[in-house]
Amino acid sequence: MYGVIVVKIGFIGLGIMGKPMAKNLLRAGCDVVVFSRTQADIDIVAADGATAAGSVAEIATVCDIIITMLPNGPDVRDVVMGEGGVLSTARAGTILVDMSSIAPAIAQEVHAACAAKGVKMLDAPVSGGEPKAIDGTLSIMVGGEEAVFEQVKEILLHMGASAVYCGNIGAGNTTKLANQIIVALNIAAVSEAIALSTKAGVDPQRVFDAIKGGLAGSTVMNAKLPMIIEGNITPGFKLDLHIKDLLNVMDTAQEVDAQIPFTNQILEMMQNLSRQGYGQNDHSVISKHYL
């Protein structure tokens, strides 16, 4: 297994999730080299001890393990396979861990390009949003070769409370899509329930206190219902990013002939809210469909 002292870890993508994830690697004593398209984000993480790189290609030249945390599949494809991308300079034997949430088919496409260059790849999307990225308790779901997963598992656990091997390449993102279906529908269910109780004259905080310890209780409820009650739409996970994930769900469902009528309905609701200007707000803004 790799030890954190002997490897140099590249981290590409320092957005809402990437910044705290990279910082947790630094707190664990890892040697981290970072790059992002926003210089201010690089400077923030460099202030905590990371080495700033000037390009993706520079990271691939000097790092044994490269982590990408990017918005969507086309971004991953470009950063890894594009001109000046990871594969332009990566050495054979390098391990690429893509922690972005993307379509499984794109993960498989990027994996094939990596394999042709002798680069090993895992798809390892995360769940938990910004709060769990900050405290290092993300749930990480991983696809690829199990032996490669075992090599980097220790590193992943510096960023997450769990890292679970799910199967071949693409299995990590398939698992993440399942997660995103459940989260979206859970937020919608919580929103409907609170709309009903509020309009019936019952204090939503008391409803929450009464039911959170029972069968209806969930991590989603605990994280999002206080935000809904407070009217707090500061993004921990943006609505537009969740829409992106559900669009990947729809594409994947079509490929495998899966029936997902509830997901289709919640996606339409979310897209309507995005058109109203809520796309950059937290996905708990789903509640505005009801309240």
Stockholm file with secondary structure:
# STOCKHOLM 1.0

chainA/1-291         MYGVIVVKIGFIGLGIMGKPMAKNLLRAGCDVVVFSRTQADIDIVAADGATAAGSVAEIATVCDIIITMLPNGPDVRDVVMGEGGVLSTARAGTILVDMSSIAPAIAQEVHAACAAKGVKMLDAPVSGGEPKAIDGTLSIMVGGEEAVFEQVKEILLHMGASAVYCGNIGAGNTTKLANQIIVALNIAAVSEAIALSTKAGVDPQRVFDAIKGGLAGSTVMNAKLPMIIEGNITPGFKLDLHIKDLLNVMDTAQEVDAQIPFTNQILEMMQNLSRQGYGQNDHSVISKHYL
#=GR chainA/1-291 SS CCCTTTCEEEEECCSTTHHHHHHHHHHTTCEEEEECSCHHHHHHHHTTTCEECSSHHHHHHHCSEEEECCSSHHHHHHHHHSTTSHHHHCCTTCEEEECSCCCHHHHHHHHHHHHHTTCEEEECCEESHHHHHHHTCEEEEEESCHHHHHHHHHHHTTTEEEEEEEESTTHHHHHHHHHHHHHHHHHHHHHHHHHHHHHTTCCHHHHHHHHTTSTTCCHHHHHHHHHHHHTCCCCSSBHHHHHHHHHHHHHHHHHHTCCCHHHHHHHHHHHHHIIIIITTSBGGGGGGGTC
#=GC SS_cons         CCCTTTCEEEEECCSTTHHHHHHHHHHTTCEEEEECSCHHHHHHHHTTTCEECSSHHHHHHHCSEEEECCSSHHHHHHHHHSTTSHHHHCCTTCEEEECSCCCHHHHHHHHHHHHHTTCEEEECCEESHHHHHHHTCEEEEEESCHHHHHHHHHHHTTTEEEEEEEESTTHHHHHHHHHHHHHHHHHHHHHHHHHHHHHTTCCHHHHHHHHTTSTTCCHHHHHHHHHHHHTCCCCSSBHHHHHHHHHHHHHHHHHHTCCCHHHHHHHHHHHHHIIIIITTSBGGGGGGGTC
//
